[in-house]
Amino acid sequence: MNVVGRSVLAVTNRPTVRKLFSESAVGRRLSLRFVAGETIDDAAAAVQVLNEMGAQVSLDHLGEHVADVTAAVAARDDYLDCLDRIHADGLDANIAVKLTQLGLGLDDDLAVESLGALASRAADAGTTVTVDMEESELVERTVTAFETVQARHGNVGIAVQSYLYRTPADLDRIVARGGHVRLCKGAYAEPPEVAYQQTGQVDAAFDALTRRLMATPAIKPAIATHDNDRIDLAKQLAGSRTGPWEFQMLYGVRRNLQRSLLDEGYPVRIYVPYGTAWYPYLTRRMAERPANVAFFLRAAVGR
Ligand SMILES: Cc1cc2nc3c(=O)[nH]c(=O)nc-3n(C[C@H](O)[C@H](O)[C@H](O)COP(=O)(O)OP(=O)(O)OC[C@H]3O[C@@H](n4cnc5c(N)ncnc54)[C@H](O)[C@@H]3O)c2cc1C
């Protein structure tokens, strides 16, 4: 993440700014640019539209770093309901989950157990679970949880971040378990001890990982980016890919690009967040593209 993105996160993480946005009607309205809505009905409606366009979906019931075990159990139950809804409505969707939402950091065993419960219910619904990747200090425990649950259930995938130095070594472990792997650049402000700081370095690492994933039949790669150069490389490699793969993009980001990739016949999955806990998600979208901050501020002052 560049210096401007870091500054955006430093400001938006301040309690007063968080309060201003997360508790205002303006903030809620603005979140709708990147979030499908607050309820499962909103999410299901968005999935229907995307499925009709030819896109698959990953549903993210927003939440992370829950305050206590009760909230972690409630988050698991919300996701179980989400999987039941996917099944009942015949939606072409899986779920994406953050382990800190299931209690990682409060009760790690509970988080792993809950991930297993989600994998099991997802299997009943004929779908899969993707584990999002969060801050660098959680990566070791996240990869270990993935290994444990994937060994038992076989329908779990995980996100990896090209900005982290450790990702190639993590991939050795992940590939040994199979499943799907979502490659992204990484959305958190990480220090130079663990992560590349320059855009060019993050992009070069992304390309090297794309080459590796596309050449690995044991896993299903998801190339998660809106970056034209990264997308072009995946397209070049697609011809010699044996086995399934897909592009992934975020709801509300570069919609025309999403549509044109679908028109060209590429498999595209859209990451669709929903729920009331949208603030941290929104701050990362602002940090990626500071122009979004101006958009939000203009709306906040009513212009
Ligand atoms: C499906 C998906 C899942 C993800 N999961 C994770 C995860 O588990 N963990 C994690 O750390 N990160 C995750 N990310 C976020 C990711 O790490 C990047 O922060 C984000 O995708 C921006 O990087 P980019 O590859 O699109 O390239 P960039 O170089 O940042 O963007 C390329 C172009 O895309 C457009 N763009 C990018 N972001 C935005 C935005 N917010 N608003 C408007 N336009 C934008 C701009 O036109 C920009 O020039 C995920 C991203 C995707 C697409």
PDBQT file of the ligand as one rigid body, heavy atoms in Angstrom, charges set to zero:
ROOT
HETATM    1  C1  LIG A 401     -12.165 -10.538  -5.023  1.00  0.00    +0.000 C 
HETATM    2  C2  LIG A 401     -11.172  -9.851  -4.136  1.00  0.00    +0.000 A 
HETATM    3  C3  LIG A 401     -10.930 -10.354  -2.875  1.00  0.00    +0.000 A 
HETATM    4  C4  LIG A 401      -9.984  -9.751  -2.052  1.00  0.00    +0.000 A 
HETATM    5  N1  LIG A 401      -9.661 -10.326  -0.853  1.00  0.00    +0.000 NA
HETATM    6  C5  LIG A 401      -8.685  -9.794  -0.105  1.00  0.00    +0.000 A 
HETATM    7  C6  LIG A 401      -8.222 -10.442   1.075  1.00  0.00    +0.000 A 
HETATM    8  O1  LIG A 401      -8.695 -11.519   1.459  1.00  0.00    +0.000 OA
HETATM    9  N2  LIG A 401      -7.237  -9.836   1.788  1.00  0.00    +0.000 N 
HETATM   10  C7  LIG A 401      -6.662  -8.648   1.395  1.00  0.00    +0.000 A 
HETATM   11  O2  LIG A 401      -5.747  -8.174   2.056  1.00  0.00    +0.000 OA
HETATM   12  N3  LIG A 401      -7.096  -8.018   0.281  1.00  0.00    +0.000 NA
HETATM   13  C8  LIG A 401      -8.079  -8.550  -0.470  1.00  0.00    +0.000 A 
HETATM   14  N4  LIG A 401      -8.479  -7.915  -1.622  1.00  0.00    +0.000 N 
HETATM   15  C9  LIG A 401      -8.030  -6.510  -1.889  1.00  0.00    +0.000 C 
HETATM   16  C10 LIG A 401      -6.736  -6.479  -2.643  1.00  0.00    +0.000 C 
HETATM   17  O3  LIG A 401      -5.697  -6.942  -1.813  1.00  0.00    +0.000 OA
HETATM   18  C11 LIG A 401      -6.417  -5.069  -3.156  1.00  0.00    +0.000 C 
HETATM   19  O4  LIG A 401      -6.323  -4.206  -2.062  1.00  0.00    +0.000 OA
HETATM   20  C12 LIG A 401      -7.443  -4.512  -4.126  1.00  0.00    +0.000 C 
HETATM   21  O5  LIG A 401      -7.930  -5.505  -4.969  1.00  0.00    +0.000 OA
HETATM   22  C13 LIG A 401      -6.845  -3.400  -5.005  1.00  0.00    +0.000 C 
HETATM   23  O6  LIG A 401      -5.796  -3.922  -5.772  1.00  0.00    +0.000 OA
HETATM   24  P1  LIG A 401      -5.887  -4.211  -7.344  1.00  0.00    +0.000 P 
HETATM   25  O7  LIG A 401      -5.257  -5.547  -7.550  1.00  0.00    +0.000 OA
HETATM   26  O8  LIG A 401      -7.251  -4.090  -7.832  1.00  0.00    +0.000 OA
HETATM   27  O9  LIG A 401      -4.886  -3.192  -8.000  1.00  0.00    +0.000 OA
HETATM   28  P2  LIG A 401      -4.786  -1.606  -7.918  1.00  0.00    +0.000 P 
HETATM   29  O10 LIG A 401      -3.516  -1.274  -8.597  1.00  0.00    +0.000 OA
HETATM   30  O11 LIG A 401      -4.984  -1.142  -6.507  1.00  0.00    +0.000 OA
HETATM   31  O12 LIG A 401      -6.019  -1.124  -8.762  1.00  0.00    +0.000 OA
HETATM   32  C14 LIG A 401      -6.083  -1.255 -10.162  1.00  0.00    +0.000 C 
HETATM   33  C15 LIG A 401      -7.180  -0.343 -10.664  1.00  0.00    +0.000 C 
HETATM   34  O13 LIG A 401      -8.439  -0.821 -10.171  1.00  0.00    +0.000 OA
HETATM   35  C16 LIG A 401      -9.259   0.248  -9.747  1.00  0.00    +0.000 C 
HETATM   36  N5  LIG A 401      -9.514   0.115  -8.308  1.00  0.00    +0.000 N 
HETATM   37  C17 LIG A 401      -8.848  -0.657  -7.420  1.00  0.00    +0.000 A 
HETATM   38  N6  LIG A 401      -9.367  -0.549  -6.200  1.00  0.00    +0.000 NA
HETATM   39  C18 LIG A 401     -10.385   0.310  -6.307  1.00  0.00    +0.000 A 
HETATM   40  C19 LIG A 401     -11.324   0.841  -5.385  1.00  0.00    +0.000 A 
HETATM   41  N7  LIG A 401     -11.318   0.516  -4.102  1.00  0.00    +0.000 N 
HETATM   42  N8  LIG A 401     -12.249   1.725  -5.850  1.00  0.00    +0.000 NA
HETATM   43  C20 LIG A 401     -12.290   2.070  -7.153  1.00  0.00    +0.000 A 
HETATM   44  N9  LIG A 401     -11.417   1.607  -8.079  1.00  0.00    +0.000 NA
HETATM   45  C21 LIG A 401     -10.480   0.747  -7.658  1.00  0.00    +0.000 A 
HETATM   46  C22 LIG A 401      -8.533   1.511 -10.103  1.00  0.00    +0.000 C 
HETATM   47  O14 LIG A 401      -8.936   1.879 -11.400  1.00  0.00    +0.000 OA
HETATM   48  C23 LIG A 401      -7.100   1.077 -10.119  1.00  0.00    +0.000 C 
HETATM   49  O15 LIG A 401      -6.310   1.877 -10.940  1.00  0.00    +0.000 OA
HETATM   50  C24 LIG A 401      -9.343  -8.553  -2.488  1.00  0.00    +0.000 A 
HETATM   51  C25 LIG A 401      -9.587  -8.054  -3.774  1.00  0.00    +0.000 A 
HETATM   52  C26 LIG A 401     -10.458  -8.699  -4.599  1.00  0.00    +0.000 A 
HETATM   53  C27 LIG A 401     -10.651  -8.184  -5.983  1.00  0.00    +0.000 C 
ENDROOT
TORSDOF 0
